[in-house]
Amino acid sequence: MPDAMVATAHKAGVEVVGITSHDGPAAIQGPEDGDACVPPLIELVRKASGAGAQAIIIGCFDDTGLGAAREIAACPVIGIGQAAYHMAVLAGRKFSVVTTLDISVPVLEANIHAYGFTAQLARVRASAVPVLDLETDPDASGPIVIDEIKRSIAEDGVDSVVLGCAGMVDIPDKFASESGVVLIDGVTAAAKLARLLTILT
């Protein structure tokens, strides 16, 4: 999954080095996994910042550890969730999020509220696809996610649908729609924002 994220960032025109947190959970599905991953994540952020990173992207859609990482980094730190929500707000009046499991929905809703985008949110929808299935069984999990995206377009009255997991970076290439609704991948959004921030600073 980190390799796919790095490839996606490269497609967005950004040179990225992928670092996997081997001391955290294999996937972050809910607040307990999020809490467990923060200490090793912060150590990796500290090392990346010390090595001279121009920007750091946290590749978890929950934006896990984002606040703590910003406190210690000497460069901008971007969460792929926050980046995607900002893009969605710029893209239109309303957006929905399609994520993995029900356990992730309250975390994402709380983040959206904290970022000030509650009024623009139509719904956070769970596709019932576990995070790691997106990598290990994309042929089965991809169509399930796409079906949930189509339900969101049909039912939520949105201008954009945010893909609520870093493992969904391949979904835009598989999705064909004439609805005019924009699909927003957080990895691409974060990479483009990182590029902009490095130009501005």
trRosetta pair geometry for C-beta under 8 A, 3 or more apart (Angstrom, degrees):
i j d omega theta_ij theta_ji phi_ij phi_ji
1 4 5.7 -52 -151 34 36 111
1 5 6.5 37 152 -19 66 103
1 134 7.5 67 -104 92 115 105
1 135 4.8 -79 -63 -79 94 137
1 166 6.5 86 169 112 115 106
1 167 5.3 -50 -130 -98 122 86
2 5 5.4 -54 -148 36 37 114
2 6 6.3 38 154 -20 68 103
2 18 4.2 132 162 179 108 131
2 19 7.6 -137 -155 60 146 19
2 20 5.1 -116 -24 -74 156 95
2 59 6.7 108 -112 95 77 167
3 6 5.8 -53 -148 35 31 111
3 7 6.4 32 153 -18 64 106
3 18 6.5 -145 -80 45 40 170
4 7 5.7 -53 -147 37 32 113
4 8 6.3 36 152 -22 64 105
4 135 7.5 -153 0 -110 141 96
4 167 7.6 66 75 -134 143 51
4 169 5.3 160 144 59 106 133
4 170 6.6 -61 -164 -42 132 101
5 8 5.6 -54 -149 34 32 113
5 9 6.5 32 152 -18 65 103
5 16 7.8 -92 126 116 84 150
5 18 6.4 125 76 -109 101 121
5 59 5.2 33 -165 -138 168 136
5 166 5.7 -9 -87 -180 125 112
5 169 6.1 180 -93 -42 55 154
5 187 5.0 -139 -143 -130 84 143
6 9 5.7 -53 -150 35 33 111
6 10 6.4 36 151 -21 65 104
6 16 5.2 -155 -134 92 75 111
6 17 7.6 2 -122 -152 124 13
6 18 4.1 -82 -58 -43 125 120
7 10 5.6 -52 -149 34 33 114
7 11 6.6 37 150 -22 64 102
7 169 8.0 130 73 129 91 145
8 11 5.6 -50 -153 31 34 114
8 12 6.7 29 149 -14 63 105
8 169 4.4 -93 -65 -168 151 136
8 185 6.9 -106 -172 133 142 143
8 187 4.7 57 100 113 139 132
8 188 5.8 -93 163 -65 107 79
8 191 7.1 -171 118 -17 81 148
9 12 5.5 -59 -154 39 36 111
9 14 4.7 -71 172 74 91 108
9 16 4.1 24 104 -2 151 144
9 57 7.4 -175 -96 30 139 161
9 187 6.3 -97 -58 165 81 98
9 188 7.5 -165 -91 -99 47 44
9 190 7.9 -49 -101 86 104 89
9 191 3.9 -180 -131 -102 81 139
10 13 7.7 71 -180 -58 34 12
10 14 6.8 -109 -90 65 30 56
10 15 7.2 45 -106 -102 78 41
10 16 6.7 -118 -54 27 72 96
11 188 7.6 -46 83 -107 103 101
12 188 5.1 162 -73 -144 133 73
12 191 4.1 111 76 102 146 132
12 192 5.4 -105 -180 -59 127 82
12 195 7.4 -152 133 -18 102 136
13 191 7.8 138 56 143 60 114
13 192 7.8 59 51 -100 100 73
13 195 6.4 37 97 -95 98 159
14 191 4.2 -161 28 -174 146 100
14 192 7.3 -133 -37 -72 128 36
14 194 6.0 75 -142 80 150 114
14 195 5.0 -121 -89 -61 106 107
16 57 7.1 -29 -133 27 128 129
16 191 6.7 -73 -51 -117 135 108
18 59 7.9 18 -137 -30 89 158
19 44 5.5 165 129 -168 136 127
19 48 6.7 -132 1 -71 157 121
21 24 4.3 22 125 14 121 116
21 37 6.3 90 111 -160 152 96
21 40 4.8 124 -164 118 110 117
21 41 5.5 -32 -94 -80 152 67
21 44 5.9 -107 -90 -20 92 149
22 40 7.8 -127 60 178 47 151
23 39 7.9 -75 115 95 122 92
23 40 3.8 173 77 -98 111 149
24 28 7.8 -14 149 -68 124 97
24 36 6.2 133 -151 120 77 84
24 37 3.5 56 -154 -123 135 80
24 40 4.8 -144 -47 55 91 130
24 41 6.4 34 -57 -44 146 87
25 28 6.0 122 74 -80 123 58
25 33 4.4 -71 34 -148 165 95
25 36 5.4 80 -32 89 104 128
25 37 5.6 -76 22 -64 88 102
26 132 6.6 11 132 -76 112 132
27 33 6.9 -21 105 -166 54 154
27 130 7.2 90 105 169 165 90
27 131 3.9 162 -164 76 135 135
27 132 5.1 -114 -49 -44 142 92
28 33 4.3 170 -137 123 56 120
28 34 5.4 75 -161 -76 118 65
28 37 5.8 -58 -87 -8 114 151
28 60 5.2 30 35 -149 147 132
28 62 5.8 -109 128 14 134 135
28 64 5.9 -111 -147 -38 163 151
28 131 7.1 91 52 -56 50 168
29 33 5.4 74 42 6 51 154
29 100 6.8 -88 -115 95 98 136
29 101 5.6 37 -157 37 112 136
29 103 5.7 65 160 79 82 129
29 104 6.4 -76 -149 -58 59 100
29 130 6.9 -29 -90 -146 149 79
29 131 5.7 -142 -66 -10 102 118
30 33 5.6 94 64 15 70 101
30 34 7.0 -128 110 -7 37 97
30 101 7.6 -49 -46 86 93 122
30 103 3.9 -41 -77 151 109 122
30 104 6.4 -102 -67 -71 53 57
30 107 7.0 179 -136 -30 35 133
31 34 5.2 -57 -145 38 37 118
31 35 6.2 39 158 -22 71 101
31 107 6.0 177 -66 -82 80 115
32 35 5.9 -50 -148 33 31 109
32 36 6.5 29 154 -17 63 108
33 36 5.7 -58 -148 37 32 111
33 37 6.3 25 158 -20 66 110
34 37 6.1 -64 -149 34 28 106
34 38 7.1 43 155 -43 62 96
34 60 7.8 156 -114 144 86 148
34 62 5.4 -104 -99 124 125 154
34 64 4.5 -149 -146 -116 91 117
34 65 7.8 -169 -178 -28 83 77
34 107 6.9 158 -36 -130 153 146
35 38 6.2 -42 -159 1 34 116
37 40 6.5 -71 -165 52 52 98
37 41 5.4 55 146 -31 83 118
37 60 7.4 110 109 -54 157 164
37 64 5.7 32 80 144 122 149
37 65 7.0 -113 105 -25 88 125
38 41 5.5 -65 -143 39 29 116
38 42 6.1 30 164 -24 69 105
38 64 6.4 -130 -78 164 79 96
38 65 4.3 160 -126 -83 83 111
38 68 6.5 65 -167 46 114 152
39 42 6.0 -54 -147 31 28 109
39 43 6.8 28 156 -18 61 104
40 43 5.6 -53 -152 34 39 114
40 44 6.5 37 152 -18 68 104
41 44 5.8 -60 -155 37 33 109
41 45 6.4 34 150 -20 68 105
41 58 7.2 44 -169 -131 128 109
41 64 6.7 167 -37 114 172 103
41 65 4.6 151 97 41 141 168
41 69 7.0 -67 137 -73 104 115
42 45 5.5 -50 -147 35 35 115
42 46 6.3 41 152 -24 65 102
42 65 6.1 -137 -59 -165 83 133
42 68 5.7 -53 -95 128 120 120
42 69 6.3 -144 -109 -85 69 70
42 72 6.7 79 -165 30 95 150
43 46 5.6 -49 -150 32 32 115
43 47 6.6 30 152 -16 63 104
44 47 5.7 -53 -148 37 34 110
44 48 6.2 33 154 -18 67 107
45 48 5.8 -56 -144 39 30 109
45 49 6.1 29 158 -18 66 109
45 56 5.9 87 -133 173 85 164
45 58 8.0 -17 -82 -82 117 98
45 65 7.6 -159 -24 136 142 126
45 69 4.4 -140 -122 -137 166 98
45 72 6.3 103 113 80 116 114
45 73 5.6 -78 170 -71 107 106
45 77 6.9 15 -144 -111 126 134
46 49 6.0 -57 -146 39 25 109
46 50 6.2 23 156 -16 62 112
46 72 5.7 -41 -89 141 84 135
46 73 7.9 -124 -89 -83 40 65
47 50 5.7 -60 -146 41 28 111
47 51 6.2 25 156 -19 65 110
48 51 5.7 -59 -147 37 29 109
48 53 4.4 16 159 -24 91 142
48 56 5.4 110 110 -102 140 119
48 73 7.7 -14 85 -122 96 108
49 53 5.8 -66 -90 39 37 106
49 56 6.8 -50 -65 -41 82 137
49 72 6.8 -178 25 125 161 80
49 73 4.3 -155 -88 -136 136 68
49 74 4.9 127 -175 21 108 84
49 75 6.1 -166 -123 16 84 94
50 74 8.0 102 -73 10 40 122
53 56 5.4 64 126 -66 148 86
53 73 7.8 -51 73 -156 117 112
53 75 5.4 -135 100 36 81 153
54 75 5.6 167 175 -146 21 144
54 194 7.7 108 103 175 93 96
54 198 4.5 44 150 -116 128 120
54 201 7.9 162 -171 72 90 121
55 75 5.4 -136 -88 148 35 119
55 76 4.8 -14 -123 69 91 96
55 77 7.5 169 -169 -86 66 30
55 78 6.4 15 174 -3 113 111
55 194 3.9 169 107 -152 154 99
55 197 5.7 107 -93 80 134 122
55 198 5.6 -99 -24 -57 117 102
56 69 6.8 -129 101 166 137 127
56 73 5.7 -116 18 -132 137 152
56 75 6.2 118 -10 84 89 109
56 76 7.3 -171 31 98 67 52
56 77 4.7 -17 70 -112 103 77
56 78 7.2 170 87 23 50 69
57 77 7.8 167 -86 -161 23 55
57 78 5.1 -25 -108 70 70 97
57 79 7.9 138 -161 -102 61 16
57 80 6.5 61 -179 -60 103 87
57 187 7.6 86 160 -139 145 64
57 190 4.7 108 -135 145 120 131
57 191 6.8 -18 -73 -74 158 60
57 194 5.9 -68 -59 -58 107 141
58 63 6.4 92 86 -142 132 48
58 64 6.7 -155 165 59 133 67
58 65 6.6 -175 -131 72 148 93
58 66 5.8 -130 26 -89 154 80
58 69 6.4 174 -62 13 127 167
58 77 6.7 43 -25 176 102 98
58 78 7.1 -163 18 89 76 45
58 79 5.0 -21 58 -107 113 65
58 80 6.8 -129 85 -7 64 81
59 80 6.1 48 -129 -22 40 133
59 166 4.9 76 173 -121 83 157
59 187 6.8 29 -130 -103 90 99
60 63 6.9 -155 91 -45 84 15
60 64 4.7 -11 87 17 144 109
60 79 7.7 -47 70 -150 68 90
60 80 7.1 162 64 33 23 111
60 81 7.9 -24 112 -23 56 107
60 166 6.3 -73 -103 -18 30 129
61 80 5.6 -67 -97 88 57 106
61 81 4.7 101 -175 -70 58 96
61 84 7.6 -9 -137 15 95 143
61 99 7.0 -173 107 -122 149 104
61 104 7.9 41 87 -172 114 134
61 108 7.3 -7 135 -96 103 111
61 164 5.3 128 160 -177 155 55
61 165 5.2 -98 -4 -100 144 31
61 166 5.8 -160 -38 -32 89 73
61 186 5.6 144 -110 25 88 163
62 81 6.4 54 -103 -34 2 147
62 104 6.9 -116 -78 -146 104 97
62 107 5.1 -20 -133 144 106 136
62 108 7.0 -97 -110 -71 63 72
62 111 7.1 -178 -164 -43 51 145
63 66 4.2 -22 171 -30 93 137
63 79 3.3 30 -120 -164 95 153
63 80 7.4 -158 -78 44 72 55
63 81 4.4 -96 -37 43 100 120
63 82 5.5 73 -95 -23 141 97
63 111 5.8 130 32 -133 128 142
65 68 5.1 -63 -163 51 73 111
65 69 5.3 78 136 -31 91 103
66 69 5.8 -59 -146 35 26 112
66 70 6.5 26 158 -20 63 106
66 77 6.5 169 -156 125 69 114
66 79 4.3 -35 -98 -57 137 125
66 82 6.9 115 -149 -13 164 134
67 70 5.9 -56 -151 32 30 110
67 71 6.8 34 151 -25 62 103
68 71 5.7 -51 -156 25 36 116
68 72 7.1 8 158 -2 65 107
69 72 6.5 -76 -155 44 33 94
69 73 5.7 23 161 -23 74 120
69 77 4.6 178 119 -170 111 163
70 73 6.1 -58 -126 35 29 107
70 77 4.7 -139 -81 45 71 124
73 76 7.7 -35 115 92 131 7
73 77 4.9 122 35 -48 156 115
75 201 7.9 150 -144 97 75 160
76 194 6.9 -177 91 -123 122 68
76 197 4.6 -33 14 152 164 153
76 198 7.8 -123 30 -60 123 65
76 201 7.2 -174 -25 -20 111 152
78 82 7.0 -139 -168 72 66 110
78 83 5.4 48 174 -58 112 120
78 190 4.6 153 125 -151 125 96
78 193 5.6 151 -129 93 151 122
78 194 5.6 -121 12 -69 147 90
78 197 7.5 -175 -55 3 124 150
79 82 4.2 78 68 13 103 105
79 83 6.6 -171 87 -10 51 86
79 190 7.2 -121 108 -103 21 128
80 83 5.6 -52 -142 39 33 115
80 84 6.2 37 158 -22 65 106
80 166 6.0 92 66 -86 164 94
80 186 3.3 90 162 142 94 116
80 187 5.5 -9 -130 -71 134 49
80 189 6.9 116 -156 64 67 99
80 190 4.5 -74 -102 -29 66 139
81 84 5.9 -60 -151 35 28 109
81 85 6.4 24 156 -17 65 106
81 108 6.9 -144 -146 -126 135 86
81 111 5.8 8 133 135 141 156
81 164 7.5 38 -114 -139 94 72
81 186 5.8 -13 -72 -127 32 148
82 85 5.8 -55 -147 35 32 110
82 86 6.5 32 156 -19 64 104
82 111 7.2 -113 -71 171 78 117
82 115 6.0 175 -126 -100 87 140
83 86 6.0 -57 -153 34 30 110
83 87 6.6 28 152 -16 64 106
83 186 5.7 115 71 -158 100 75
83 189 4.0 154 136 119 103 105
83 190 3.9 -180 13 -76 168 68
83 193 5.1 -141 -130 10 113 144
84 87 5.7 -56 -152 37 34 111
84 88 6.2 36 151 -23 67 106
84 162 4.7 108 153 -148 122 117
84 163 7.4 -124 -139 49 149 63
84 164 8.0 -173 98 -93 160 54
84 184 5.0 135 -156 132 89 115
84 185 7.1 -107 -105 129 115 16
84 186 3.7 -61 -43 -92 123 81
84 189 4.7 155 -82 34 55 157
84 190 7.6 -35 -39 -38 74 85
85 88 5.5 -52 -146 34 34 114
85 89 6.4 34 156 -20 66 103
85 95 7.6 179 -134 75 60 148
85 111 7.8 -164 -33 125 152 102
85 112 6.1 -176 -120 -114 144 81
85 115 5.8 85 103 100 152 159
85 117 5.3 -158 176 10 120 169
85 162 6.7 1 -79 -97 55 161
86 89 5.9 -53 -149 34 31 110
86 90 6.5 27 153 -14 63 108
86 115 7.9 -111 -60 175 79 136
86 189 7.3 150 61 176 90 128
86 193 7.5 72 73 -85 140 143
87 90 5.7 -62 -152 41 32 109
87 91 6.1 33 152 -27 68 111
87 160 7.7 -147 120 166 84 165
87 162 8.0 132 73 -103 101 102
87 184 5.0 163 100 -144 125 136
87 189 4.5 -111 -21 -124 142 126
88 91 5.5 -57 -144 33 31 114
88 92 7.5 -53 179 45 60 81
88 95 3.7 7 178 -66 128 166
88 117 7.8 76 81 -168 111 147
88 120 7.1 143 119 137 101 129
88 160 4.7 -158 -135 87 81 136
88 162 5.2 -53 -65 -61 139 113
88 182 8.0 -178 -117 86 64 114
88 184 5.4 -125 -70 18 85 162
89 95 7.2 -87 -63 -3 49 129
89 117 5.8 -111 -71 -123 125 118
89 120 5.2 53 -109 132 86 177
91 95 7.3 77 65 -77 112 118
91 159 5.8 179 122 120 88 112
91 160 4.4 62 96 -47 139 141
91 182 4.9 -107 -173 52 144 149
91 184 6.9 -147 -12 -63 155 127
92 95 6.9 128 68 -61 98 83
92 158 7.3 113 96 174 136 62
92 159 2.4 -83 117 92 168 158
92 160 5.5 160 30 -13 117 94
92 182 7.2 164 -10 21 120 116
93 120 6.8 -156 163 -134 42 85
93 159 5.8 109 33 -12 66 130
94 120 5.9 -172 -113 -172 43 61
94 121 7.4 74 -155 -171 75 5
94 122 4.7 69 172 -50 116 105
94 156 7.2 -160 135 144 125 95
94 157 6.1 29 73 109 153 81
94 158 4.7 -114 108 -117 94 65
94 159 6.0 121 55 6 62 85
95 120 6.1 25 20 144 89 98
95 121 6.5 -43 71 -111 75 50
95 122 6.5 -158 88 8 23 95
95 158 5.4 85 -122 -158 27 121
95 159 6.7 -58 -75 59 69 75
95 160 4.5 -23 -110 74 102 90
95 161 6.8 167 -162 -92 80 25
95 162 5.7 57 164 -21 126 102
95 184 7.6 -19 -145 20 137 135
96 121 7.4 93 -103 -165 43 66
96 122 4.6 -54 -70 66 87 110
96 123 4.8 -1 -127 60 106 76
96 124 7.1 176 -168 -84 71 29
96 125 6.1 25 169 -5 118 110
96 152 4.4 -155 82 -160 149 123
96 156 4.5 14 -49 143 137 171
96 158 4.9 -110 -6 -54 92 158
96 161 5.4 -16 68 -118 87 76
96 162 7.1 -157 99 25 39 79
97 108 5.9 -144 105 158 160 145
97 112 7.7 -139 -22 -62 140 138
97 121 7.5 -24 -9 -141 102 103
97 123 7.5 -138 36 106 68 50
97 124 4.5 -9 62 -119 111 74
97 125 6.7 175 87 26 56 68
97 161 7.4 146 -103 -168 22 63
97 162 4.5 -29 -106 70 75 105
97 163 8.0 -161 -155 -57 68 2
97 164 4.4 74 173 -62 103 124
98 125 5.1 -23 -107 73 64 103
98 127 5.8 55 179 -49 96 110
98 145 6.2 118 141 -164 129 82
98 148 4.8 137 -141 114 124 115
98 149 5.3 -76 -26 -76 163 71
98 152 6.0 -111 -62 -29 107 147
98 161 5.9 21 -7 176 108 112
98 162 7.3 173 22 81 64 52
98 163 6.3 -26 65 -118 93 48
98 164 5.7 -168 84 12 36 102
98 168 7.9 136 95 -121 98 165
99 104 4.9 -133 144 99 142 132
99 105 6.7 179 53 -79 137 63
99 108 6.1 -156 -54 -28 152 157
99 124 6.3 8 0 -177 120 95
99 125 7.0 159 23 80 72 48
99 126 5.7 -38 75 -105 88 59
99 127 6.9 -162 86 3 35 89
99 164 3.1 -59 -83 97 81 135
99 165 5.8 115 -149 -40 66 94
100 104 5.7 74 54 8 88 148
100 126 6.7 -16 97 -148 30 82
100 127 6.3 -51 -129 47 28 95
100 128 7.9 -137 168 34 50 2
100 129 5.4 -95 -144 79 73 72
100 130 6.2 56 178 -141 121 17
100 131 5.2 -27 -112 -68 168 66
100 134 7.5 -88 -103 -34 112 121
100 164 7.1 -131 -12 100 66 97
100 165 5.1 75 -42 -67 104 144
100 167 7.8 50 -77 51 123 122
101 104 5.5 104 65 0 70 100
101 126 5.6 12 173 -155 17 124
101 128 6.6 63 -112 -121 60 34
101 129 7.5 -128 -59 65 68 36
101 130 6.3 25 -53 -97 118 55
101 131 7.7 -69 -7 -32 105 77
102 105 5.6 -34 -163 -1 48 119
102 126 4.6 -89 -73 -16 53 173
102 128 7.6 16 -30 -88 86 69
103 106 7.8 -52 -176 25 38 96
103 107 8.0 28 140 -5 62 112
104 107 5.5 -64 -161 41 52 114
104 108 6.0 43 150 -18 84 109
104 126 6.8 138 53 -104 94 104
104 164 7.1 144 129 142 135 124
104 165 8.0 1 176 -77 172 99
105 108 6.1 -63 -148 40 30 106
105 109 6.1 28 159 -18 67 110
105 124 4.9 149 -144 111 82 121
105 125 7.9 25 -106 -104 113 5
105 126 5.6 -75 -54 -49 113 108
106 109 5.6 -56 -142 39 33 112
106 110 6.2 35 159 -21 66 105
107 110 5.9 -57 -152 35 27 110
107 111 6.6 26 152 -18 62 106
108 111 5.6 -53 -149 35 35 112
108 112 6.3 35 154 -20 67 104
108 124 5.0 151 93 -134 124 149
108 164 6.0 -9 -108 -149 156 131
109 112 5.7 -53 -147 36 32 111
109 113 6.4 33 154 -18 64 106
109 121 7.6 136 -127 156 73 164
109 124 5.4 -122 -64 7 87 144
110 113 5.7 -55 -150 37 31 112
110 114 6.2 31 153 -19 65 108
111 114 5.6 -57 -146 38 32 111
111 115 6.2 25 157 -15 67 109
112 115 5.9 -59 -146 40 29 108
112 117 5.0 -84 -171 72 81 102
112 118 6.2 120 127 -79 95 57
112 121 5.2 64 160 -64 149 144
112 124 7.5 -163 -6 -57 145 121
113 116 7.8 48 175 -66 31 21
113 117 7.7 -104 -78 54 21 62
113 118 4.9 39 -108 -68 68 112
117 120 4.9 -55 -172 45 83 111
117 121 6.0 93 128 -38 88 96
118 121 5.7 -56 -148 23 34 115
121 124 7.2 -14 -172 -41 125 82
122 152 7.7 124 90 -164 131 93
122 156 4.1 101 137 -180 146 110
122 157 6.4 173 -118 64 141 78
122 158 5.0 -110 1 -74 148 105
123 152 7.1 -154 70 -128 112 94
123 156 5.4 -122 22 -117 114 125
124 164 7.0 85 -151 -82 94 161
125 148 5.6 175 127 179 127 114
125 151 7.3 175 -165 89 161 113
125 152 5.7 -139 9 -79 152 110
126 148 7.9 -103 109 -140 26 153
127 144 5.5 116 169 133 110 95
127 145 4.8 1 -142 -102 167 61
127 147 7.9 123 -142 66 101 84
127 148 4.2 -117 -103 -10 91 157
128 144 7.0 -96 70 169 87 133
129 133 5.3 -127 -176 76 86 128
129 134 6.4 88 142 -60 124 85
129 141 4.6 105 -150 -151 132 103
129 144 5.3 144 -63 93 118 132
129 145 5.9 -53 8 -60 152 91
130 133 4.6 97 65 -6 83 109
130 134 8.0 -139 97 -13 52 78
131 134 6.2 -52 -175 14 39 112
131 165 6.0 -162 -120 -154 84 133
131 167 5.7 141 -168 0 71 146
132 135 5.8 -58 -164 41 53 105
132 136 5.6 25 150 -3 85 115
132 167 7.7 -146 -96 -99 21 160
133 136 5.9 -66 -123 54 34 94
133 137 5.0 -36 -163 48 77 102
133 140 7.2 -74 178 84 111 105
133 141 4.4 142 131 -73 102 140
134 137 8.0 -25 -61 61 8 61
134 138 6.3 41 -177 -97 45 76
134 141 5.2 -124 -91 113 49 150
134 142 7.7 100 -138 -68 70 66
134 145 7.6 46 -106 -40 103 144
134 165 6.5 173 -30 117 163 136
134 167 3.4 108 90 142 144 125
134 168 6.3 -79 -146 -68 145 57
135 138 7.0 -1 -132 -54 14 95
135 167 5.7 -92 -42 -140 87 118
137 140 4.5 -16 151 38 112 111
137 141 5.5 108 95 -16 85 102
138 141 5.9 -66 -126 51 31 98
138 142 5.1 42 175 -36 72 112
138 170 6.6 4 -150 72 140 146
139 142 6.6 -33 -123 23 15 113
139 143 7.9 10 167 -7 45 103
140 143 7.2 -71 -170 34 27 100
140 144 7.2 19 148 -14 62 113
141 144 5.6 -62 -157 36 42 115
141 145 6.4 38 153 -18 74 105
142 145 5.9 -60 -152 37 31 108
142 146 6.2 28 155 -17 67 109
142 170 7.2 -60 -106 98 122 108
142 171 6.4 -179 -142 -103 87 77
142 174 5.5 -17 179 107 130 170
143 146 5.4 -55 -142 40 35 114
143 147 6.3 42 156 -25 67 100
144 147 5.8 -50 -151 30 30 112
144 148 6.8 27 151 -15 61 103
145 148 5.8 -57 -155 36 35 109
145 149 6.5 39 147 -21 67 103
145 163 7.8 46 175 -137 130 97
145 168 6.3 -170 -173 -120 160 114
145 171 5.8 -83 111 -111 135 134
146 149 5.4 -48 -149 33 37 116
146 150 6.5 38 152 -19 65 102
146 171 6.7 -177 -72 -155 83 101
146 174 6.5 -100 -71 114 135 108
146 175 5.5 -174 -123 -99 106 92
147 150 5.7 -53 -151 35 33 112
147 151 6.6 35 149 -19 65 102
148 151 5.5 -48 -148 34 37 113
148 152 6.4 43 150 -22 64 102
149 152 5.6 -53 -153 33 32 115
149 153 6.5 32 151 -18 65 103
149 161 5.3 120 -143 133 89 163
149 171 7.6 147 -41 170 148 131
149 175 6.4 -36 92 -125 159 139
149 183 7.1 2 -150 -104 140 111
150 153 5.6 -51 -148 35 34 112
150 154 6.2 29 154 -15 66 109
150 177 7.4 -174 -100 -97 83 125
151 154 5.7 -60 -145 42 31 109
151 155 5.7 -4 168 6 69 121
152 155 6.5 -73 -129 50 20 90
152 156 4.9 -15 -168 6 65 131
152 158 6.4 -18 156 24 95 136
152 161 5.2 107 103 -110 142 125
153 156 7.2 -31 -75 38 11 94
153 158 6.9 -94 -108 54 48 97
153 161 6.7 -66 -61 -44 83 132
153 177 6.8 -152 -86 -158 172 152
153 179 5.1 -2 -172 -179 137 175
153 181 5.0 -141 -116 9 108 160
158 161 6.2 102 103 -67 144 71
158 181 6.2 64 97 -134 86 122
159 181 6.4 -180 -178 -126 26 71
159 182 6.7 13 144 20 72 97
160 181 6.2 161 -100 -174 29 77
160 182 4.2 -27 -109 67 94 93
160 183 7.3 167 -161 -84 78 16
160 184 5.4 37 173 -18 124 115
161 181 6.0 47 -10 152 97 123
161 182 7.5 -179 26 87 61 48
161 183 5.6 -23 68 -109 92 64
161 184 7.1 -180 86 21 41 80
162 184 4.8 -32 -107 70 66 108
162 186 7.1 57 -172 -56 99 91
163 168 4.0 -149 173 106 123 139
163 169 7.7 155 109 -76 148 34
163 171 5.6 165 -118 53 142 140
163 172 7.6 -100 -34 -45 146 88
163 183 6.4 41 -38 -178 106 96
163 184 6.7 -161 9 85 79 51
163 185 5.1 -7 42 -103 130 62
163 186 6.7 -130 75 -6 82 83
164 168 7.3 57 51 8 37 147
164 186 7.8 67 -117 -24 31 128
165 168 4.8 99 69 -13 86 104
166 169 6.7 -2 176 -38 54 102
166 186 6.7 -78 -88 72 65 114
166 187 5.9 91 -139 -58 80 111
168 171 4.5 -14 -178 -7 87 127
168 185 6.7 -154 102 -122 90 93
169 172 7.8 -43 178 15 41 98
169 185 5.5 88 -122 -164 59 138
169 187 5.2 -17 -97 34 117 142
169 188 7.5 138 -137 -31 92 91
170 173 5.8 -56 -171 38 62 112
170 174 6.4 48 139 -15 83 112
171 174 5.7 -71 -150 44 38 105
171 175 5.8 33 159 -28 76 115
171 183 7.0 -138 111 -180 103 145
171 185 7.4 163 54 -88 96 109
172 175 5.8 -62 -136 33 30 110
172 183 5.0 176 -102 97 92 136
172 185 5.9 -85 -25 -37 125 122
175 183 6.0 101 73 -47 151 158
177 181 6.6 -29 114 49 143 94
184 188 7.8 -140 -168 67 57 110
184 189 6.0 36 -179 -53 99 129
185 188 4.4 69 80 14 104 109
185 189 6.6 180 89 -11 51 88
186 189 5.3 -56 -141 40 35 114
186 190 5.9 33 161 -19 70 106
187 190 6.0 -54 -144 38 27 108
187 191 6.3 28 155 -20 62 108
188 191 5.8 -56 -145 36 29 111
188 192 6.4 24 158 -15 64 107
189 192 6.1 -61 -151 38 27 106
189 193 6.3 22 155 -14 64 110
190 193 5.7 -58 -145 41 32 109
190 194 6.1 37 154 -24 66 105
191 194 5.6 -51 -147 33 30 113
191 195 6.6 33 153 -20 62 102
192 195 5.7 -49 -151 32 34 113
192 196 6.6 34 150 -18 64 104
193 196 5.5 -53 -149 37 36 113
193 197 6.2 34 154 -19 68 106
194 197 5.8 -55 -144 38 30 109
194 198 6.4 28 157 -18 64 106
195 198 6.0 -58 -149 35 28 108
195 199 6.7 28 152 -19 62 106
196 199 5.7 -59 -156 34 33 112
196 200 6.3 23 154 -15 68 111
197 200 5.7 -59 -143 40 34 108
197 201 6.0 14 164 -8 70 113
198 201 6.3 -60 -132 44 28 98
